Amino acid sequence: MGRREERAAEFHEFAHAAGPRLFRTALLLTGGDWHEAEDLVQTVLARVFASWARVRRVEHREAYVRTALVRAHLSVRRLRRSAERPVAVLPEAAGRDGDPALRVTLLQALARLSPKDRAVLVLRYWEDRSVQQTARELGLREGTVRNRSMVALGRLRELLADERDVLTAR
């Protein structure tokens, strides 16, 4: 097996292992849009594959790729912001255990946050990243991450205030 085939096999192994975690992050970043999350992961993995000779030497590859995922998402959101029009169709929900009504309620509330606030909350509370890790992955100052976390959580509480019956019916 040649060097190119070895690198391709190494990338395939990485993508197979990290793919589900990257998809879950993408799903949360996209507000529960299954198809957009798939496209986001595929786009990022294609870019990573094209640069695998360099990326494979990174100590924390998955964190590096997750950072690329978040940045790609924010970049897409910036480009689409002027062309997007909200519709009344709910996004397709991920197939996980738990209360579907709660999941839809939380995804809808997350989707109403700004992309950067959503990215901060996803990394901090879903991916369980520290303030320092989140700041590094998003290219923000730690104080900005703390502030965005506080403001975004407050906004999420406001958005979910009318949904207390769904949140407490477990």
C-alpha positions in Angstrom: 0.0 0.0 0.0 1.4 3.4 -1.0 1.6 6.5 1.0 -1.5 8.0 -0.7 -3.6 4.9 0.1 -2.3 4.9 3.7 -3.4 8.5 4.2 -6.8 7.8 2.6 -7.2 4.8 5.0 -6.2 6.9 8.0 -8.6 9.7 7.0 -11.4 7.1 6.5 -10.8 5.7 10.0 -10.8 9.2 11.5 -14.0 10.2 9.6 -15.8 7.0 10.6 -14.9 7.5 14.3 -15.5 11.2 14.6 -18.3 11.5 12.1 -21.3 10.8 14.4 -20.0 13.3 17.0 -19.4 16.0 14.3 -22.9 15.3 13.0 -24.5 15.8 16.4 -22.7 19.1 16.7 -23.7 20.2 13.2 -27.3 19.2 13.9 -27.4 21.5 17.0 -25.6 24.3 15.1 -28.2 24.1 12.3 -31.1 24.2 14.6 -32.1 20.6 14.0 -32.0 20.7 10.2 -30.9 17.2 9.4 -30.0 17.8 5.8 -28.1 21.0 6.4 -26.2 19.2 9.1 -25.3 16.4 6.8 -24.2 18.9 4.1 -22.1 20.8 6.6 -20.3 17.7 7.9 -19.7 16.5 4.3 -18.3 19.8 3.2 -16.0 20.1 6.2 -14.8 16.5 5.8 -14.1 17.0 2.1 -12.0 20.1 3.0 -10.2 18.1 5.7 -9.5 15.3 3.3 -8.0 17.7 0.8 -5.6 18.9 3.5 -5.2 15.6 5.3 -1.4 15.6 4.9 -1.3 18.7 7.1 -4.3 17.9 9.4 -3.1 14.4 10.3 -0.2 16.0 12.1 -2.4 18.1 14.3 -2.4 16.8 17.9 -6.2 17.2 18.6 -7.6 16.4 15.1 -11.2 16.2 16.2 -11.1 19.5 17.9 -9.4 21.0 14.9 -12.2 19.6 12.6 -14.9 20.7 15.0 -13.5 24.2 14.9 -13.6 24.1 11.1 -17.2 22.8 11.3 -18.3 25.7 13.5 -16.5 28.3 11.3 -18.0 26.8 8.1 -21.4 27.0 9.7 -21.0 30.6 10.7 -19.6 31.4 7.2 -22.6 29.8 5.5 -25.0 31.7 7.8 -23.3 35.0 7.0 -23.7 34.3 3.2 -27.3 33.1 3.5 -28.5 35.8 5.9 -29.7 38.2 3.3 -31.3 35.5 1.1 -33.0 33.4 3.7 -36.7 33.7 4.4 -38.2 31.9 7.4 -41.0 29.4 6.7 -43.5 27.7 9.0 -42.1 24.2 8.4 -40.5 22.4 11.3 -37.1 20.9 10.7 -36.7 17.1 10.7 -35.8 16.0 14.2 -32.9 13.7 15.0 -33.7 10.2 15.9 -32.7 10.0 19.5 -34.3 8.8 22.7 -36.2 11.2 24.8 -39.3 13.3 24.6 -39.8 14.4 21.0 -41.9 17.4 22.1 -39.1 18.6 24.4 -36.5 18.0 21.7 -38.5 20.0 19.1 -39.2 22.8 21.6 -35.5 23.1 22.5 -34.4 22.9 18.8 -36.9 25.6 17.9 -35.6 27.9 20.7 -32.0 27.3 19.7 -32.8 28.0 16.1 -34.1 31.5 17.2 -30.8 32.4 18.7 -28.1 34.1 16.6 -25.7 31.6 14.9 -22.8 32.8 17.2 -24.8 32.5 20.4 -26.0 29.1 19.3 -22.4 28.0 18.6 -21.3 29.2 22.0 -24.2 27.3 23.7 -23.6 24.1 21.7 -19.9 24.1 22.4 -20.2 25.0 26.1 -23.2 22.9 27.1 -23.7 20.2 24.5 -20.0 19.5 23.7 -19.1 20.3 27.3 -16.2 22.6 26.4 -14.6 25.0 28.8 -14.8 28.7 28.3 -11.1 28.7 27.2 -11.7 25.8 24.7 -14.8 27.5 23.3 -13.0 30.8 22.9 -10.2 29.1 21.1 -12.5 27.2 18.8 -14.6 30.2 17.9 -11.7 32.7 17.8 -13.2 34.8 20.6 -12.0 36.2 23.9 -12.9 34.2 27.0 -14.8 37.2 28.4 -16.8 37.3 25.2 -17.7 33.6 25.5 -18.8 34.1 29.1 -20.9 37.1 28.2 -22.4 35.4 25.1 -23.2 32.4 27.3 -25.0 34.4 29.9 -26.9 36.5 27.3 -27.8 33.5 25.2 -29.0 31.4 28.2 -31.1 34.4 29.3 -32.6 34.6 25.8 -33.2 30.9 25.8 -35.0 31.2 29.1 -37.2 33.9 27.6 -38.0 31.8 24.6 -38.9 28.8 26.7 -40.9 30.7 29.3 -44.2 29.9 27.5 -43.2 26.2 27.1 -42.9 25.3 30.8 -45.6 22.6 30.4 -43.5 20.8 27.8 -40.3 21.2 29.8 -41.8 20.0 33.1 -44.0 17.2 31.7 -41.3 14.5 32.0 
